[in-house]
Amino acid sequence: MSGTYLGMPSFPKAAAASTRDMRLRGNLRHATGTIRAKRAQAVSELGDWDGLRSAGAALKDRTLRHLDRYLVQLESAVTAAGGQVHWARDAEEANRIVTDLVRETGETDVVKVKSMATQEIGLNDALAKAGISAYETDLAELIVQLGDDLPSHILVPAIHRNRDQIRDIFRERMGDWGRAAPRGLSDDPSELAEAARLHLREKFLDAKVGISGANFMVAETGTLVVVESEGNGRMCLTLPETLISVVGIEKTVPTWQDLEVFLQTLPRSSTAERMNPYTSTWTGTTDEDGPSVFHLVLLDNGRTDALADTVGRQALRCIRCSACLNVCPVYERAGGHAYGSAYPGPIGAILTPQLRGVQSELDASLPYASSLCGACYEVCPVAIDIPEVLVHLRERVSEGGTVSVRGRKTTIEPAKGHAAERAVMRAARWAFDHPRALRTGQRLASRARRLTPRRLPLPGPGRAWSDSRDLPRPAPESFRDWWRRTRGEEAPAEGRLEGGDG
């Protein structure tokens, strides 16, 4: 990832500032609460939701296991349909490819469909450096662009803005990018939408080049799929003469039939709709129908390295629904900008460190941007066990180890500032490896339980954590002592207890 997210502070530093913004927290609380409730209602209508969820996870896992084969099949199908396929190893290469393709058309303006991949690679900035203006056409992305802002939510990029703020942005900045906002524009949603429609319509009609991402790519036919709610995406996909799509390699599905699952789970998990209002599909080019030139840029940018991680690879199942953001208590309070990435929230906390690595202070902090409550896993439509991956990445940050970097095994050093964490975990590991020492410690703690303070202030930055948490009082006796007292025998070392669940 690159672009405007570079150089941003670590999550704790950014969150310390954003959590003090009461207006931001109010906007987030209202928006996420509304989306969360509507999603729950939409999901409850399906009696086989758990089955669809499991099927989606299985389909994604199968595809990822054979991704090399499906990508070659996809390339052949796109080429046979009249498209051109380009392979980009990283953000720099992808930006160079797209910039060169636009230059070949002779155009200096492009219109864009909402795209996480182009945000990830910082495409707009790269195009601007080449003298090419990229105009966002998704309403929320337009708000972000006009406000010189950054997206803070996967589905609703301007979720941190309320109607008053949007009205002011339109009044002050819309004229700098094209058709100005009407005089006397109010904060009424219908007026704001009409102002955006009039502004964007001119862009659609003038544009010769469109840039998009894709929600899915069908390997057997070379078909790309974009789902949306506004119709602006379809305008970008059909009106320009040249269409350039930048898509992460993990968006591949083997067959059309596989879409059956995701076109049920994605709209309900994202916009709480039974189906997306606009589902656009295209396969290569067709004479006198849509763009006459189609380029597909397949983006790796760390995805192959994530695929090499047997625990972390499940993050590549993500279909960008944003359900995990809407239930996350950390995201609701800190907001999306604190994550310093195109991918905020729980999914960003596990995806970004795998795509960018954990060498920077920001990326090393992201696996800790969670309470591990598990709400994100419960709502994920492809069953990504985000808490499991978070713990896995925390181990990588604190312990270092061998990882894949650009396809090569590389040993990384532990991140700075985690010496105490490593010491505590090693002490715990030693204690669990020495049962007698563990038993002695438990008995001493039980006998001294009345002396245990309610709180134990930690030094330095740790004080903010300990000041808000009570220290658990040790039990009067350990489980093993209780077992021996009631059963007259040693507690089993492992396995299930007789008559219980374990």
VENHU-V402291 format. One record per pair of residues at least 6 apart in sequence whose C-alpha atoms are under 6 Angstrom apart, sorted by sequence separation. I is the first residue (numbers start at 1). J is the second residue. D is the distance in whole Angstrom. If there is no record, write none. Layout:
{{I;J;D} {I;J;D}}
//
This chain:
{{88;94;5} {136;142;5} {144;150;6} {151;157;4} {174;180;5} {217;223;6} {267;273;5} {268;274;6} {307;313;5} {358;364;5} {403;409;6} {404;410;6} {457;463;6} {484;490;6} {496;502;4} {174;181;6} {217;224;5} {285;292;6} {306;313;5} {377;384;6} {403;410;5} {431;438;5} {216;224;6} {267;275;5} {336;344;5} {377;385;5} {402;410;5} {483;491;6} {216;225;5} {267;276;6} {377;386;6} {402;411;4} {457;466;5} {124;134;6} {171;181;6} {215;225;6} {353;363;5} {401;411;5} {170;181;6} {214;225;6} {215;226;5} {401;412;5} {480;491;6} {214;226;5} {400;412;5} {400;413;5} {181;195;6} {331;345;6} {400;414;4} {372;387;5} {399;414;5} {455;470;5} {398;414;5} {454;470;6} {455;471;5} {140;157;6} {349;366;5} {397;414;6} {398;415;6} {454;471;5} {140;158;5} {349;367;5} {397;415;5} {167;187;5} {179;199;5} {325;345;5} {398;418;6} {147;169;6} {109;132;6} {111;134;6} {112;135;6} {164;187;6} {367;390;5} {108;132;5} {109;133;5} {110;134;5} {111;135;5} {112;136;5} {114;138;6} {163;187;5} {109;134;6} {112;137;6} {449;474;6} {210;236;6} {146;173;6} {367;394;6} {95;123;6} {446;474;6} {446;475;6} {91;121;5} {210;240;6} {446;476;5} {209;240;5} {446;477;6} {208;240;4} {211;243;6} {213;245;5} {207;240;6} {208;241;5} {209;242;5} {210;243;5} {211;244;5} {212;245;5} {213;246;5} {214;247;6} {364;397;6} {209;243;6} {211;245;6} {213;247;5} {217;251;6} {216;251;5} {217;252;5} {218;253;5} {219;254;5} {220;255;6} {216;252;6} {217;253;6} {218;254;6} {218;255;6} {229;277;5} {306;354;6} {229;278;6} {242;291;5} {249;298;6} {228;278;5} {241;291;4} {244;294;6} {248;298;6} {249;299;6} {227;278;6} {240;291;6} {241;292;6} {242;293;5} {243;294;5} {244;295;5} {245;296;5} {246;297;5} {247;298;5} {248;299;5} {270;321;5} {227;279;4} {238;290;4} {242;294;6} {244;296;6} {247;299;6} {269;321;6} {270;322;6} {324;376;4} {226;279;6} {302;355;4} {226;280;5} {269;323;6} {225;280;6} {266;321;6} {225;281;5} {224;281;6} {224;282;6} {223;282;5} {223;283;4} {222;283;6} {314;384;6} {312;389;6} {112;210;6} {115;213;5} {110;209;5} {111;210;5} {112;211;5} {113;212;5} {305;404;5} {110;210;6} {112;212;6} {305;405;6} {305;407;6} {1;120;5} {2;121;5} {3;122;4} {1;121;5} {2;122;5} {113;233;5} {27;160;6} {24;160;6} {77;221;5} {78;222;4} {74;219;4} {77;222;5} {73;219;6} {74;222;5} {70;219;6} {154;322;6} {153;336;6} {152;336;4} {152;337;5} {83;284;5} {82;284;5} {81;284;5} {82;285;5} {78;284;6} {85;295;6} {87;297;6} {88;298;6} {90;300;6} {91;301;6} {83;294;5} {84;295;5} {85;296;5} {86;297;5} {87;298;5} {88;299;5} {89;300;5} {90;301;4} {83;295;6} {85;297;6} {89;301;6} {120;342;5} {42;268;6} {39;268;6} {39;269;6} {42;272;5} {39;272;4} {38;272;6} {60;317;5} {36;326;6} {32;326;5} {28;332;6} {25;333;6} {19;333;6} {19;334;5} {18;334;5} {15;334;5} {15;338;5} {14;338;5} {57;382;5} {56;382;5} {11;338;5} {11;339;6} {53;381;5} {53;382;5} {8;340;6} {5;340;5} {5;341;6} {10;361;6} {10;362;4} {9;362;6} {11;365;6}}
//
